[in-house]
Amino acid sequence: MRDNALTVTLARAASLPFRLRSRRAFVPPRRAIILKPCCLSQVLLATPLLAALSETYPNTQFDWAVSAYARPAIAANTRLSELVDSGRVGLPDSSWSDVRALVERLRAGQYDTAFIPSRSSVLAFVAWRAGIPQRVGLSTGGRGFAHTVVVGPPPGEQHAATIYLSLARALGIDEPVHVEFHPSDRARTAMTALLVDEVDWLGDVPLVLMHPGGGRNPFQTDETRLWPVSRFARLGNHLVRQHNARLLIVGDTDDRARAAEVAGLISAPVVDLAGRLTLSELGALAEMADLYVGNDAGPTHVAAAVGCPTLAIFGPTNPAVSGPYATKGHVISLWRPTDGPFSWEAGVTTEEAAAAADLLLRRPAGTASPPS
């Protein structure tokens, strides 16, 4: 179940008795849970909040309620003790029975604190009904009706990661943190073997990962986010000519058709790994790559999080709102704002992407990150 006009209206009505109660001072948690079920990129953008909290409260057990869809984003995060299945809560097709089931799971966890980095009346209700005494969360329009620490988004701030971090800042925490993604050791071993045995790459030429797909999550399928296949192919040919790059195409099973189309338009041999890698393996591969090129999609955030020089190409969405959030690596986000309906005819060109890729590949180690 998602917020709608009815749930928001009910939340506003229910907020009055909570506002009339006296607010207690925040107590450092012993057992806390983050409620951020979906989606892949948004869960990743909430990991700086987890990092800031865990650094400040090192003796606290932190768990995370997450959907099966977004679980791979934090499956190996060493700051977490347990991942709680959020079921369908937070997804478009959830029901009140899903909400009740999550309430019972959280109640069994005996949490003393919940952090809710979503403006969601449903998640506010879940934390309250689960009996969690401290509930720190975002609120606009009354959606955080049951929070004990109500946090408004910072005025003028657009980026999701910074807005999520406002929960920590409301508690006096201001740690310089970035998005975190942790590939498993097993994934790192498997990808090292793949590079040697299948790709025949020994580090002598630049290794470039290209992800031409994405644009899907449980809320929508938006292929307007995908940079055109022909431009990916022209960029690939440029990288081969100018840098003698070894190209690997990545993506999930739904990206196979686009991956094959891009590979077929590139003049040099390409290794097509679409549909073959887990998210953890993609992260491990990005740790070793010299450049990652991708659309506005979750895997682009993974590449940036592990420190791979990342070229993120945006179409209808503004990277100032949900672009890669990394201080560890080097990221260039390309975007062209439009006044009317979006069209790639007025979007990022191959020439712009090639110039940005050249900058990332030629940047000497230890220099400052180029401007996004």
Rosetta blueprint (number, residue, H / E / L):
1 M L
2 R L
3 D L
4 N L
5 A H
6 L H
7 T H
8 V H
9 T H
10 L H
11 A H
12 R H
13 A H
14 A H
15 S H
16 L H
17 P H
18 F H
19 R H
20 L H
21 R L
22 S L
23 R L
24 R L
25 A L
26 F L
27 V L
28 P L
29 P L
30 R L
31 R E
32 A E
33 I E
34 I E
35 L E
36 K L
37 P L
38 C L
39 C L
40 L H
41 S H
42 Q H
43 V H
44 L H
45 L H
46 A L
47 T H
48 P H
49 L H
50 L H
51 A H
52 A H
53 L H
54 S H
55 E H
56 T H
57 Y L
58 P L
59 N L
60 T L
61 Q E
62 F E
63 D E
64 W E
65 A E
66 V E
67 S L
68 A L
69 Y L
70 A L
71 R H
72 P H
73 A H
74 I L
75 A L
76 A L
77 N L
78 T L
79 R L
80 L L
81 S L
82 E E
83 L E
84 V E
85 D E
86 S L
87 G L
88 R L
89 V L
90 G L
91 L L
92 P L
93 D L
94 S L
95 S L
96 W H
97 S H
98 D H
99 V H
100 R H
101 A H
102 L H
103 V H
104 E H
105 R H
106 L H
107 R H
108 A H
109 G H
110 Q L
111 Y L
112 D L
113 T E
114 A E
115 F E
116 I E
117 P L
118 S L
119 R L
120 S L
121 S H
122 V H
123 L H
124 A H
125 F H
126 V H
127 A H
128 W H
129 R H
130 A L
131 G L
132 I L
133 P L
134 Q E
135 R E
136 V E
137 G E
138 L E
139 S L
140 T L
141 G L
142 G L
143 R L
144 G L
145 F L
146 A L
147 H L
148 T L
149 V E
150 V E
151 V E
152 G L
153 P L
154 P L
155 P L
156 G L
157 E L
158 Q L
159 H L
160 A H
161 A H
162 T H
163 I H
164 Y H
165 L H
166 S H
167 L H
168 A H
169 R H
170 A L
171 L L
172 G L
173 I L
174 D L
175 E L
176 P L
177 V L
178 H L
179 V L
180 E L
181 F L
182 H L
183 P L
184 S L
185 D H
186 R H
187 A H
188 R H
189 T H
190 A H
191 M H
192 T H
193 A H
194 L H
195 L H
196 V H
197 D H
198 E L
199 V L
200 D L
201 W L
202 L L
203 G L
204 D L
205 V L
206 P L
207 L E
208 V E
209 L E
210 M E
211 H E
212 P L
213 G L
214 G L
215 G L
216 R E
217 N E
218 P L
219 F L
220 Q E
221 T E
222 D L
223 E H
224 T H
225 R H
226 L L
227 W L
228 P L
229 V H
230 S H
231 R H
232 F H
233 A H
234 R H
235 L H
236 G H
237 N H
238 H H
239 L H
240 V H
241 R H
242 Q H
243 H H
244 N L
245 A L
246 R E
247 L E
248 L E
249 I E
250 V L
251 G L
252 D L
253 T H
254 D H
255 D H
256 R H
257 A H
258 R H
259 A H
260 A H
261 E H
262 V H
263 A H
264 G H
265 L H
266 I L
267 S L
268 A L
269 P L
270 V E
271 V E
272 D E
273 L L
274 A L
275 G L
276 R L
277 L L
278 T L
279 L H
280 S H
281 E H
282 L H
283 G H
284 A H
285 L H
286 A H
287 E H
288 M H
289 A L
290 D L
291 L E
292 Y E
293 V E
294 G E
295 N E
296 D L
297 A L
298 G H
299 P H
300 T H
301 H H
302 V H
303 A H
304 A H
305 A H
306 V L
307 G L
308 C L
309 P L
310 T E
311 L E
312 A E
313 I E
314 F L
315 G L
316 P L
317 T L
318 N L
319 P H
320 A H
321 V H
322 S H
323 G L
324 P L
325 Y L
326 A L
327 T L
328 K L
329 G L
330 H L
331 V E
332 I E
333 S E
334 L E
335 W L
336 R L
337 P L
338 T L
339 D L
340 G L
341 P L
342 F L
343 S L
344 W H
345 E H
346 A H
347 G L
348 V L
349 T L
350 T H
351 E H
352 E H
353 A H
354 A H
355 A H
356 A H
357 A H
358 D H
359 L H
360 L H
361 L H
362 R H
363 R L
364 P L
365 A L
366 G L
367 T L
368 A L
369 S L
370 P L
371 P L
372 S L
